[in-house]
Amino acid sequence: MDDLLAARLQMAVSLGFHMIFATIGIGMPLLMVIAEGAWLRTREPVWLELARRWGKGTAIVFVVGAVSGTVLSFELGLLWPAFMEHAGPIIGMPFSLEGFAFFFEAIFLGIYLYGWQRVPAVAHWLAGVGVWVSGTLSGMFVVTANAWMNTPAGFTLAPDGSVATVDPFAAMMNPSAFAQVLHMTVAAFLATGWLVAGIHAWLLLSDRDNAFHRRALALCLAVATTCTVLQPITGHRVGRAVAENQPVKLAALEGLWESQRRAPFTLGGWPDEDAEITRYAIEVPALLSWVAFGDADAEVMGLKDVPADERPPVAVVHVAYQTMLATAAAMGATSVAAVVLAFVRRRVPPLDPWFLKCVVATGPLGIVGIEAGWTATEVGRQPWIVYGWMRTADAVTPVPNLAITFSLVVALYVGLGILCLVLLRRQFLNSPSFPA
């Protein structure tokens, strides 16, 4: 394994692991705040118990996310020193703001965890709102930095190629920032809603009269189905931004080799990079042109118009993108079933065993979709670490033997993941029984 590949794999593992906890860290406080708000309104003990337990779950995820995030911050400097040297002054502000949001989140979380019966009930709920808002802002600031890597803005270069001037606000408000931030924020609420819904649906299969799990499932389904409806809208904005600013990535996402008008939208298929063709795909005529540019007759650039050394690994990007679409379709189908059953049965949530099993199966798909989406985003930008400006191969550290650090990081994350699962399992499986 060469050092460039080891560095990329280490970053991929670190980001993939951290993404799970960052996502849940954004979504869980929303569920927690809604549950406590319901308790303030109704004074039903079941809502209070939900808020308490989800608060403890949020704390566990926060701690593991803080550890993995700290590792990532070191890796940026250790693995990619050239990137940080040139890009650091430009994207330093969103990372600094993320640090402030993280500290506020920690403060509010401390008040929330230890303030039960020590501060007024409304003040305690507001502390939970603080956890939710600051956690969401933390994720948003980081995503703006990633968006800058896709559409760099807010700086000028000197004749020798060094950074001459920096406008940090223009860098943060780069052309991809709004679309990516909106898409990822909704995705975090969606993925967390489905994941927690899946856990409570599984527990309801053996105890359908437990009000604790029934209320939890109803709340989670409300959040998950709402966000499932919104997500295609936010995804469309991201698609438009990619079409306008990263045509090579768009072609890789779709496995499109020939530039053409009325370009088809591709479902499935396997890109054969040697033959430069996507095999076994189902094509919907003109749909890609319309989705990307709002015009069915618009021309979409194909991969053959780009030198081979400037194309990303097409098969990885295309399959990741198709996986994301498949998870979105599955969550959409379960959402439709939830709404129809709730209307027909006049019960929220529906407790039909087959439906509960569908929710259990759908539970992890939001996380899978996020991982697949980020794979498509990051691999689709290759061979650039900053699109059109700096290649990944030029940014990697010259320090040798990176395979060793890669192995150590994998071991660290395996240990953290097992510990986190054990702790979260105790929170959910030792739940109280409330009468229906």
Secondary structure as UniProt FT lines:
FT   HELIX           3..42
FT   HELIX           45..79
FT   HELIX           81..114
FT   TURN            116..118
FT   HELIX           121..150
FT   STRAND          155..157
FT   TURN            159..160
FT   STRAND          163..166
FT   HELIX           168..172
FT   TURN            175..176
FT   HELIX           177..204
FT   TURN            205..206
FT   TURN            208..209
FT   HELIX           211..245
FT   HELIX           247..254
FT   STRAND          260..261
FT   STRAND          265..267
FT   STRAND          270..272
FT   TURN            273..276
FT   STRAND          277..279
FT   STRAND          282..284
FT   TURN            285..286
FT   HELIX           287..293
FT   TURN            296..297
FT   STRAND          299..300
FT   HELIX           303..305
FT   HELIX           308..310
FT   HELIX           314..345
FT   HELIX           353..362
FT   TURN            363..364
FT   HELIX           365..380
FT   TURN            381..383
FT   STRAND          384..386
FT   TURN            387..389
FT   STRAND          390..391
FT   HELIX           392..395
FT   HELIX           402..429
//
